[in-house]
Amino acid sequence: MSDTSDTMNVGSGDDSAKDSGLLADPHHAGMDAKLIRRALRERWPIPDKVRPRIVDRLVTIATDSLDDGDAIKAAGVLRSMDADNLAAVIEANKNQRLDDGKPTQAIQMYGKDAPVEDV
């Protein structure tokens, strides 16, 4: 993944005073959260070294913001990120089972004695 951190500055902690990038200004936190949600939904490349700063900043907004709307938007983005991570784990597990020659789903017919655990 290419490093585009110069174009996606994320304010966090002590850096927020000198960083005028994304999530740095509390007055724009709601709009910034919507932009991050769009980036996630549309699979924009987000540099690996910037991701933890985005999450930390969103958690701060979700828990400490005086504006309920901004807190709700930040919490929604965090929920979306969590859902994406869970979907990736499930897909990776499914792919591993396929690679191992195992079924990816087990269906037990009503009234049948075959235990699903044996699959």
N, C-alpha and C positions, 0 to 999 in steps of 0.2 A: 504494500500500500504506500502510495507516495505521501510524503510529509508536506502538508499544506498548512502547517500551523501558523505561518506568517499571515495567511488570509483569514484564518478563523481564530482570532484572539478571544480567549475566554477569561473574564475577570474572576478571580477567586481570592478570598482571604486578603492578605496584605497587598497582593498585586492589583487589586481592583482600583485603587486610587490612581495608579499610573497606567492602567490598561483601559483603553476606551473601547474595547471589543465587546463581543457578544456576552450578555449577562453581567456586564460590569456596572451598568447604570440601573439602579432599582426602579427608576421611573419607566423603564422599557422592559422590565422583566417578563411581563405577560406576552408581549409581542415576540420577545426573544425565545420564550418557551414554545410559542406557536411555530416559530421558524425551526427550532430544533426538532419538534415533532414532525414537521414536514420533511426535514432532512432524513429522519429515521424512516418515515413511511416511504419516501422515494429512493431510499438507499444511497444517499449522497455519501461520498467517501469522507469519513471523519478520522483524522489522524489519531493513531493509537495513543500518542503522548498527550493529546488534548482530552480524550474521553474521561479520564478520572476527574479532571478539573470541571468538566461539564456536570458530571454526576454530583460532585461535591457542592457545586453552586446551586444546582436544582434542589438538592436536599435542604440547603440553607434557606432558599426561597420558600420551599414547601413548609418548612417548620417555623421560620422566623419572620416571614413577611407580614406586615401590617395590613396589606391589601389581600382580602380573602380570594379575590379573583385570580391574582397572581399565584397565590399558594395552591389553589385548585388546579390551575394550568400546569404548574411545575409538578404537582403530584400526578397529574394525568400523563405527563411525559415520562416520569419515572415508571409508572405502571406500564406504559407502552414499551419502554426499554426492557422491563422485567419479562413481559410477555414475549418479546422478540428473543430474549435469551433462553426462555423455557422452550420455545418452538425450535430453536437451534439445537438444544440438548436432545429433545425428542427426535429430531431428524437425524442427528449424529448417531443416536442409539439405534434407530431404524436402519441406517446405512451399515453400521457395524454388524447387526444381525444378518443383513443381506450378504455382507462379505463373508460371514461365518457359515452361510448356507442354512440359516435358521429362518423360520417364518417371522414376519413382522407383525402379524396379528393372529390371535387365537380366538376362535369362536366356538362356544360350547352350545350344542343344540339342546333344547329343552327335553328332558327325559333321558338324555344319553349319559352313560356312565364314565366316559373318558374324562379324566381330570385335566383341566386346562394347565395345571402346574407341570405336567409331563411334557408339554410342548417345548 
